[in-house]
Amino acid sequence: MQLTERHHEYWRKNLRLTSVLLGIWFIVSFVMVYFARDLSFSFFGWPFSFWMAAQGSLLVYMAIIWYYARTMNRMDQEHGVAELEA
């Protein structure tokens, strides 16, 4: 099967989206939690480092999954590769 320019564009957009979201995941998982212990302020009644490690990261992960699914559904429809609902 020969891939068209439209397929290549779809794949480039998919890789760009995945790279950006993985970068956000890395920053939230490792960078922010590591440096959060130096920040000494209270966030929702808890130290920021504890909140970021225990709750904030999970909220960001859920937002990443939601955003990826929504964006990929739109991109699938835009490029004509959406799955038909039964």
Helices and strands as residue ranges (DSSP letters): H 5-26, I 27-32, H 33-36, E 42-43, E 46-47, H 48-51, I 52-56, H 57-79
